[in-house]
Amino acid sequence: MEIDGVDTGTAGRLAGLLMSAATHGRPGGAPLRIETAYDPERARMKVIVLGSPGDTARLLEYMEGVLAS
């Protein structure tokens, strides 16, 4: 997913949230792999999530919460 109009602070919060979620996933859950990249010149963030559909949907909801605030 690509997100436009993201400032540096928001990109940092999103990256931290996603990495924490991947590290502290559900016990017995499928592994999550998350990659993020931020381009400050374009204010664009790219997020790649590899995981189960349910875990991916949960992360998208987390991201929506951060971006809506």
Backbone atoms as SQL, in Angstrom:
CREATE TABLE atoms (id INTEGER PRIMARY KEY, chain TEXT, resi INTEGER, resn TEXT, atom TEXT, x REAL, y REAL, z REAL);
INSERT INTO atoms VALUES
  (1, 'A', 1, 'MET', 'N', 0.838, -1.151, 0.000),
  (2, 'A', 1, 'MET', 'CA', 0.000, 0.000, 0.000),
  (3, 'A', 1, 'MET', 'C', 0.891, 1.224, 0.000),
  (4, 'A', 2, 'GLU', 'N', 0.477, 2.254, -0.677),
  (5, 'A', 2, 'GLU', 'CA', 1.163, 3.541, -0.675),
  (6, 'A', 2, 'GLU', 'C', 0.247, 4.574, -0.052),
  (7, 'A', 3, 'ILE', 'N', 0.821, 5.400, 0.803),
  (8, 'A', 3, 'ILE', 'CA', 0.062, 6.431, 1.501),
  (9, 'A', 3, 'ILE', 'C', 0.690, 7.769, 1.166),
  (10, 'A', 4, 'ASP', 'N', -0.071, 8.666, 0.576),
  (11, 'A', 4, 'ASP', 'CA', 0.415, 10.003, 0.237),
  (12, 'A', 4, 'ASP', 'C', 0.058, 10.992, 1.341),
  (13, 'A', 5, 'GLY', 'N', 0.830, 12.063, 1.417),
  (14, 'A', 5, 'GLY', 'CA', 0.551, 13.141, 2.358),
  (15, 'A', 5, 'GLY', 'C', 0.878, 12.799, 3.792),
  (16, 'A', 6, 'VAL', 'N', 1.909, 11.989, 4.002),
  (17, 'A', 6, 'VAL', 'CA', 2.301, 11.567, 5.343),
  (18, 'A', 6, 'VAL', 'C', 3.514, 12.374, 5.793),
  (19, 'A', 7, 'ASP', 'N', 3.409, 13.001, 6.965),
  (20, 'A', 7, 'ASP', 'CA', 4.575, 13.731, 7.471),
  (21, 'A', 7, 'ASP', 'C', 5.530, 12.760, 8.175),
  (22, 'A', 8, 'THR', 'N', 6.711, 13.246, 8.482),
  (23, 'A', 8, 'THR', 'CA', 7.752, 12.402, 9.058),
  (24, 'A', 8, 'THR', 'C', 7.320, 11.795, 10.390),
  (25, 'A', 9, 'GLY', 'N', 6.669, 12.582, 11.241),
  (26, 'A', 9, 'GLY', 'CA', 6.224, 12.071, 12.536),
  (27, 'A', 9, 'GLY', 'C', 5.222, 10.950, 12.411),
  (28, 'A', 10, 'THR', 'N', 4.257, 11.116, 11.524),
  (29, 'A', 10, 'THR', 'CA', 3.241, 10.090, 11.313),
  (30, 'A', 10, 'THR', 'C', 3.866, 8.831, 10.727),
  (31, 'A', 11, 'ALA', 'N', 4.791, 8.999, 9.800),
  (32, 'A', 11, 'ALA', 'CA', 5.473, 7.842, 9.211),
  (33, 'A', 11, 'ALA', 'C', 6.220, 7.067, 10.291),
  (34, 'A', 12, 'GLY', 'N', 6.856, 7.779, 11.194),
  (35, 'A', 12, 'GLY', 'CA', 7.575, 7.127, 12.288),
  (36, 'A', 12, 'GLY', 'C', 6.639, 6.380, 13.226),
  (37, 'A', 13, 'ARG', 'N', 5.501, 7.003, 13.551),
  (38, 'A', 13, 'ARG', 'CA', 4.515, 6.338, 14.412),
  (39, 'A', 13, 'ARG', 'C', 3.964, 5.079, 13.746),
  (40, 'A', 14, 'LEU', 'N', 3.645, 5.185, 12.460),
  (41, 'A', 14, 'LEU', 'CA', 3.134, 4.018, 11.744),
  (42, 'A', 14, 'LEU', 'C', 4.162, 2.885, 11.702),
  (43, 'A', 15, 'ALA', 'N', 5.388, 3.224, 11.374),
  (44, 'A', 15, 'ALA', 'CA', 6.439, 2.197, 11.294),
  (45, 'A', 15, 'ALA', 'C', 6.629, 1.528, 12.648),
  (46, 'A', 16, 'GLY', 'N', 6.658, 2.320, 13.714),
  (47, 'A', 16, 'GLY', 'CA', 6.822, 1.751, 15.046),
  (48, 'A', 16, 'GLY', 'C', 5.672, 0.851, 15.445),
  (49, 'A', 17, 'LEU', 'N', 4.452, 1.288, 15.164),
  (50, 'A', 17, 'LEU', 'CA', 3.269, 0.489, 15.467),
  (51, 'A', 17, 'LEU', 'C', 3.301, -0.838, 14.720),
  (52, 'A', 18, 'LEU', 'N', 3.612, -0.780, 13.439),
  (53, 'A', 18, 'LEU', 'CA', 3.616, -1.995, 12.627),
  (54, 'A', 18, 'LEU', 'C', 4.717, -2.958, 13.057),
  (55, 'A', 19, 'MET', 'N', 5.896, -2.438, 13.349),
  (56, 'A', 19, 'MET', 'CA', 6.994, -3.306, 13.780),
  (57, 'A', 19, 'MET', 'C', 6.683, -3.939, 15.136),
  (58, 'A', 20, 'SER', 'N', 6.072, -3.167, 16.018),
  (59, 'A', 20, 'SER', 'CA', 5.686, -3.706, 17.324),
  (60, 'A', 20, 'SER', 'C', 4.646, -4.808, 17.160),
  (61, 'A', 21, 'ALA', 'N', 3.684, -4.583, 16.294),
  (62, 'A', 21, 'ALA', 'CA', 2.648, -5.586, 16.058),
  (63, 'A', 21, 'ALA', 'C', 3.249, -6.866, 15.478),
  (64, 'A', 22, 'ALA', 'N', 4.239, -6.732, 14.619),
  (65, 'A', 22, 'ALA', 'CA', 4.871, -7.908, 14.022),
  (66, 'A', 22, 'ALA', 'C', 5.702, -8.660, 15.057),
  (67, 'A', 23, 'THR', 'N', 6.368, -7.928, 15.929),
  (68, 'A', 23, 'THR', 'CA', 7.229, -8.540, 16.940),
  (69, 'A', 23, 'THR', 'C', 6.410, -9.193, 18.041),
  (70, 'A', 24, 'HIS', 'N', 5.313, -8.562, 18.406),
  (71, 'A', 24, 'HIS', 'CA', 4.487, -9.045, 19.511),
  (72, 'A', 24, 'HIS', 'C', 3.156, -9.577, 18.995),
  (73, 'A', 25, 'GLY', 'N', 3.239, -10.409, 17.981),
  (74, 'A', 25, 'GLY', 'CA', 2.019, -10.971, 17.397),
  (75, 'A', 25, 'GLY', 'C', 1.302, -11.890, 18.365),
  (76, 'A', 26, 'ARG', 'N', 0.208, -12.425, 17.911),
  (77, 'A', 26, 'ARG', 'CA', -0.579, -13.322, 18.742),
  (78, 'A', 26, 'ARG', 'C', 0.162, -14.633, 18.970),
  (79, 'A', 27, 'PRO', 'N', 0.075, -15.180, 20.186),
  (80, 'A', 27, 'PRO', 'CA', 0.704, -16.476, 20.435),
  (81, 'A', 27, 'PRO', 'C', 0.141, -17.546, 19.507),
  (82, 'A', 28, 'GLY', 'N', 1.008, -18.288, 18.882),
  (83, 'A', 28, 'GLY', 'CA', 0.573, -19.338, 17.970),
  (84, 'A', 28, 'GLY', 'C', 0.091, -18.837, 16.628),
  (85, 'A', 29, 'GLY', 'N', 0.121, -17.514, 16.418),
  (86, 'A', 29, 'GLY', 'CA', -0.328, -16.939, 15.157),
  (87, 'A', 29, 'GLY', 'C', 0.717, -17.120, 14.064),
  (88, 'A', 30, 'ALA', 'N', 0.277, -16.959, 12.839),
  (89, 'A', 30, 'ALA', 'CA', 1.192, -17.053, 11.702),
  (90, 'A', 30, 'ALA', 'C', 2.181, -15.885, 11.754),
  (91, 'A', 31, 'PRO', 'N', 3.405, -16.106, 11.306),
  (92, 'A', 31, 'PRO', 'CA', 4.386, -15.013, 11.320),
  (93, 'A', 31, 'PRO', 'C', 3.960, -13.867, 10.396),
  (94, 'A', 32, 'LEU', 'N', 4.330, -12.662, 10.801),
  (95, 'A', 32, 'LEU', 'CA', 4.070, -11.464, 10.008),
  (96, 'A', 32, 'LEU', 'C', 5.390, -10.891, 9.537),
  (97, 'A', 33, 'ARG', 'N', 5.399, -10.446, 8.316),
  (98, 'A', 33, 'ARG', 'CA', 6.575, -9.741, 7.789),
  (99, 'A', 33, 'ARG', 'C', 6.092, -8.379, 7.305),
  (100, 'A', 34, 'ILE', 'N', 6.753, -7.343, 7.794),
  (101, 'A', 34, 'ILE', 'CA', 6.352, -5.986, 7.452),
  (102, 'A', 34, 'ILE', 'C', 7.580, -5.212, 7.000),
  (103, 'A', 35, 'GLU', 'N', 7.428, -4.505, 5.905),
  (104, 'A', 35, 'GLU', 'CA', 8.475, -3.610, 5.413),
  (105, 'A', 35, 'GLU', 'C', 7.860, -2.238, 5.188),
  (106, 'A', 36, 'THR', 'N', 8.610, -1.200, 5.576),
  (107, 'A', 36, 'THR', 'CA', 8.140, 0.165, 5.363),
  (108, 'A', 36, 'THR', 'C', 9.244, 0.976, 4.706),
  (109, 'A', 37, 'ALA', 'N', 8.840, 1.955, 3.935),
  (110, 'A', 37, 'ALA', 'CA', 9.775, 2.906, 3.325),
  (111, 'A', 37, 'ALA', 'C', 9.090, 4.262, 3.303),
  (112, 'A', 38, 'TYR', 'N', 9.858, 5.306, 3.590),
  (113, 'A', 38, 'TYR', 'CA', 9.296, 6.649, 3.619),
  (114, 'A', 38, 'TYR', 'C', 10.138, 7.574, 2.752),
  (115, 'A', 39, 'ASP', 'N', 9.475, 8.337, 1.903),
  (116, 'A', 39, 'ASP', 'CA', 10.130, 9.330, 1.053),
  (117, 'A', 39, 'ASP', 'C', 9.684, 10.710, 1.517),
  (118, 'A', 40, 'PRO', 'N', 10.526, 11.409, 2.303),
  (119, 'A', 40, 'PRO', 'CA', 10.111, 12.705, 2.837),
  (120, 'A', 40, 'PRO', 'C', 9.912, 13.779, 1.765),
  (121, 'A', 41, 'GLU', 'N', 10.625, 13.684, 0.663),
  (122, 'A', 41, 'GLU', 'CA', 10.465, 14.676, -0.404),
  (123, 'A', 41, 'GLU', 'C', 9.080, 14.612, -1.034),
  (124, 'A', 42, 'ARG', 'N', 8.530, 13.424, -1.125),
  (125, 'A', 42, 'ARG', 'CA', 7.194, 13.242, -1.709),
  (126, 'A', 42, 'ARG', 'C', 6.113, 13.065, -0.648),
  (127, 'A', 43, 'ALA', 'N', 6.523, 13.021, 0.628),
  (128, 'A', 43, 'ALA', 'CA', 5.591, 12.776, 1.737),
  (129, 'A', 43, 'ALA', 'C', 4.776, 11.512, 1.468),
  (130, 'A', 44, 'ARG', 'N', 5.488, 10.467, 1.065),
  (131, 'A', 44, 'ARG', 'CA', 4.840, 9.210, 0.684),
  (132, 'A', 44, 'ARG', 'C', 5.463, 8.063, 1.464),
  (133, 'A', 45, 'MET', 'N', 4.601, 7.201, 1.971),
  (134, 'A', 45, 'MET', 'CA', 5.050, 6.019, 2.695),
  (135, 'A', 45, 'MET', 'C', 4.547, 4.779, 1.984),
  (136, 'A', 46, 'LYS', 'N', 5.399, 3.784, 1.906),
  (137, 'A', 46, 'LYS', 'CA', 5.015, 2.509, 1.324),
  (138, 'A', 46, 'LYS', 'C', 5.082, 1.464, 2.427),
  (139, 'A', 47, 'VAL', 'N', 4.043, 0.639, 2.527),
  (140, 'A', 47, 'VAL', 'CA', 3.965, -0.416, 3.532),
  (141, 'A', 47, 'VAL', 'C', 3.668, -1.733, 2.811),
  (142, 'A', 48, 'ILE', 'N', 4.461, -2.735, 3.129),
  (143, 'A', 48, 'ILE', 'CA', 4.247, -4.075, 2.592),
  (144, 'A', 48, 'ILE', 'C', 4.018, -5.004, 3.778),
  (145, 'A', 49, 'VAL', 'N', 2.895, -5.713, 3.774),
  (146, 'A', 49, 'VAL', 'CA', 2.559, -6.644, 4.848),
  (147, 'A', 49, 'VAL', 'C', 2.377, -8.026, 4.234),
  (148, 'A', 50, 'LEU', 'N', 3.100, -8.991, 4.776),
  (149, 'A', 50, 'LEU', 'CA', 2.946, -10.386, 4.377),
  (150, 'A', 50, 'LEU', 'C', 2.496, -11.160, 5.607),
  (151, 'A', 51, 'GLY', 'N', 1.307, -11.690, 5.556),
  (152, 'A', 51, 'GLY', 'CA', 0.759, -12.430, 6.680),
  (153, 'A', 51, 'GLY', 'C', -0.612, -12.955, 6.343),
  (154, 'A', 52, 'SER', 'N', -1.266, -13.492, 7.342),
  (155, 'A', 52, 'SER', 'CA', -2.608, -14.040, 7.122),
  (156, 'A', 52, 'SER', 'C', -3.581, -12.900, 6.829),
  (157, 'A', 53, 'PRO', 'N', -4.683, -13.201, 6.171),
  (158, 'A', 53, 'PRO', 'CA', -5.667, -12.157, 5.878),
  (159, 'A', 53, 'PRO', 'C', -6.186, -11.461, 7.143),
  (160, 'A', 54, 'GLY', 'N', -6.433, -12.217, 8.199),
  (161, 'A', 54, 'GLY', 'CA', -6.943, -11.628, 9.429),
  (162, 'A', 54, 'GLY', 'C', -5.939, -10.692, 10.079),
  (163, 'A', 55, 'ASP', 'N', -4.679, -11.119, 10.156),
  (164, 'A', 55, 'ASP', 'CA', -3.640, -10.274, 10.749),
  (165, 'A', 55, 'ASP', 'C', -3.403, -9.026, 9.903),
  (166, 'A', 56, 'THR', 'N', -3.437, -9.189, 8.590),
  (167, 'A', 56, 'THR', 'CA', -3.260, -8.047, 7.692),
  (168, 'A', 56, 'THR', 'C', -4.395, -7.048, 7.871),
  (169, 'A', 57, 'ALA', 'N', -5.620, -7.532, 7.971),
  (170, 'A', 57, 'ALA', 'CA', -6.770, -6.649, 8.176),
  (171, 'A', 57, 'ALA', 'C', -6.642, -5.900, 9.501),
  (172, 'A', 58, 'ARG', 'N', -6.177, -6.580, 10.545),
  (173, 'A', 58, 'ARG', 'CA', -5.986, -5.950, 11.848),
  (174, 'A', 58, 'ARG', 'C', -4.971, -4.814, 11.753),
  (175, 'A', 59, 'LEU', 'N', -3.877, -5.049, 11.033),
  (176, 'A', 59, 'LEU', 'CA', -2.864, -4.006, 10.874),
  (177, 'A', 59, 'LEU', 'C', -3.397, -2.821, 10.081),
  (178, 'A', 60, 'LEU', 'N', -4.206, -3.094, 9.073),
  (179, 'A', 60, 'LEU', 'CA', -4.802, -2.002, 8.301),
  (180, 'A', 60, 'LEU', 'C', -5.723, -1.153, 9.175),
  (181, 'A', 61, 'GLU', 'N', -6.429, -1.791, 10.088),
  (182, 'A', 61, 'GLU', 'CA', -7.273, -1.044, 11.016),
  (183, 'A', 61, 'GLU', 'C', -6.430, -0.174, 11.941),
  (184, 'A', 62, 'TYR', 'N', -5.308, -0.703, 12.426),
  (185, 'A', 62, 'TYR', 'CA', -4.391, 0.087, 13.248),
  (186, 'A', 62, 'TYR', 'C', -3.903, 1.304, 12.472),
  (187, 'A', 63, 'MET', 'N', -3.505, 1.068, 11.225),
  (188, 'A', 63, 'MET', 'CA', -3.008, 2.167, 10.389),
  (189, 'A', 63, 'MET', 'C', -4.086, 3.212, 10.177),
  (190, 'A', 64, 'GLU', 'N', -5.308, 2.778, 9.936),
  (191, 'A', 64, 'GLU', 'CA', -6.408, 3.710, 9.733),
  (192, 'A', 64, 'GLU', 'C', -6.592, 4.597, 10.965),
  (193, 'A', 65, 'GLY', 'N', -6.456, 3.999, 12.153),
  (194, 'A', 65, 'GLY', 'CA', -6.583, 4.760, 13.387),
  (195, 'A', 65, 'GLY', 'C', -5.526, 5.844, 13.512),
  (196, 'A', 66, 'VAL', 'N', -4.294, 5.530, 13.155),
  (197, 'A', 66, 'VAL', 'CA', -3.211, 6.512, 13.223),
  (198, 'A', 66, 'VAL', 'C', -3.416, 7.604, 12.187),
  (199, 'A', 67, 'LEU', 'N', -3.798, 7.222, 10.985),
  (200, 'A', 67, 'LEU', 'CA', -3.956, 8.199, 9.910),
  (201, 'A', 67, 'LEU', 'C', -5.177, 9.095, 10.098),
  (202, 'A', 68, 'ALA', 'N', -6.202, 8.598, 10.774),
  (203, 'A', 68, 'ALA', 'CA', -7.408, 9.393, 10.989),
  (204, 'A', 68, 'ALA', 'C', -7.222, 10.461, 12.066),
  (205, 'A', 69, 'SER', 'N', -6.225, 10.273, 12.930),
  (206, 'A', 69, 'SER', 'CA', -6.037, 11.251, 14.014),
  (207, 'A', 69, 'SER', 'C', -5.223, 12.446, 13.602);
